[in-house]
Amino acid sequence: MNTTIWMALALVLVLEGLGPMFLPRLWRRMILSMAQLPDRILHRFGGGLVVAGVVIYYMLSVHANS
C-alpha cells in the first residue's frame, strides 16, 4: 500500500484516540447518545464524513500535483 495511505490511517488513529484519552467521560456520553440515534441519521452522518474525506483527499491530491 502507498505510504501516504498508511500515514493517513495513523493520523486517524491518533485523532480518534485523543477523545477517550483526555475526556473519557464526555467521549462515553457522546458514544452512548450516538448509539441511540436512528439508523437514518447515522447513515447520513457516515455518508457526510465519507464525502468530506473524499473531497479533502481530492483537493489535496490535485493541489500536490500542480
C-alpha positions in Angstrom: 0.0 0.0 0.0 1.0 3.6 -0.5 2.9 5.1 2.4 0.6 8.1 2.3 -2.4 6.0 3.0 -0.6 4.3 6.0 0.3 7.8 7.3 -3.3 8.9 6.9 -4.6 5.9 8.8 -2.0 6.5 11.5 -3.2 10.1 11.8 -6.9 9.0 12.0 -6.0 6.6 14.8 -4.2 9.3 16.7 -7.1 11.7 16.4 -9.6 9.0 17.3 -7.6 8.2 20.4 -7.5 11.7 21.8 -11.1 11.8 22.9 -11.1 8.7 25.1 -7.6 9.5 26.3 -8.2 13.1 27.5 -12.0 13.2 28.0 -13.2 9.7 28.7 -16.5 10.7 30.4 -17.5 13.1 27.7 -16.4 10.6 25.0 -18.5 7.9 26.6 -21.6 10.1 26.8 -21.2 11.1 23.1 -20.9 7.4 22.1 -24.0 6.5 24.1 -26.0 9.3 22.7 -24.9 8.4 19.1 -25.9 4.8 19.8 -29.5 5.9 20.4 -29.8 7.9 17.2 -32.0 6.4 14.4 -30.2 4.4 11.7 -31.1 7.0 9.1 -29.3 9.8 10.9 -26.2 7.6 11.4 -26.3 6.7 7.7 -26.4 10.4 6.8 -23.6 11.3 9.3 -21.4 8.5 8.0 -22.1 9.4 4.4 -21.2 13.0 5.1 -17.9 12.0 6.6 -17.1 9.8 3.6 -17.9 12.6 1.2 -15.9 15.2 3.2 -12.9 12.8 3.3 -13.1 12.1 -0.5 -13.4 15.9 -1.2 -10.4 16.7 1.0 -8.3 13.9 -0.5 -9.2 15.0 -4.0 -8.4 18.6 -3.3 -5.0 17.7 -1.7 -4.1 15.3 -4.5 -4.9 17.8 -7.2 -3.0 20.6 -5.4 0.0 18.4 -4.8 0.2 17.5 -8.5 0.1 21.2 -9.6 
